[in-house]
Amino acid sequence: MDLRNITLVSVGYIEEVYLRSVIDTAGKEFSLPVVVREGFIDISEFFDPTRRQYNGTKLLKEIDILFGSDNTKTIGLFSIDLFIPILTYIFGQAYLNGRTGIASYFRLSNDRYGMTGNGNLVMERFKKEVIHELGHTFGLVHCHIPDCVMRSSTYVEDIDQKKMHLCSHCRSALNAALSTV
């Protein structure tokens, strides 16, 4: 495979400042050019009225079908509340060693948890989540190093404890994956 870039697909309204920040951070972390494109999807068909959330598994599949490419890693960016059937909510999801992933900043705001809002914190969390999901597309699994961006996150506090970067072990695994593409 000739991997050319990372593609971020903005679905719905994503604040420009978030997009610019994610572009810069992902490009540096993966040493690949990052392009952005707008994605038009009727997300209403992915809405579960019982849960009042959007099915992340089905959206991930739709992103893969509509925007996935064998020569890029693609992440669909959302601002909606995502779930998978076995979890109350998710921040993102990706196909392990696949072409695509998704991430949403809906649940990354302190306002959702009764705390004072902080736009910079939301942006930092969103960048970490996008890097995390991109890591999965490159075959990286969850890491046990406490501050590695590939550590699993159930709560926003888990995201806050992580750094923006891969630990040395995950970096080595990424470099090995990149050397084969």
Secondary structure, DSSP 4 states (H G I P E B T S, - for coil): ----EEEEEEES---HHHHHHHHHHHHHHHTS-EEEEEE---GGGGEETTTTEEEHHHHHHHHHHHH--TTEEEEEEE-S-EEETTEEEESEEE-TTSSEEEEE-GGGSGGGGTS---HHHHHHHHHHHHHHHHHHHTT-----STT-TTS--SSHHHHHHS-SS--HHHHHHHHHHHHT-
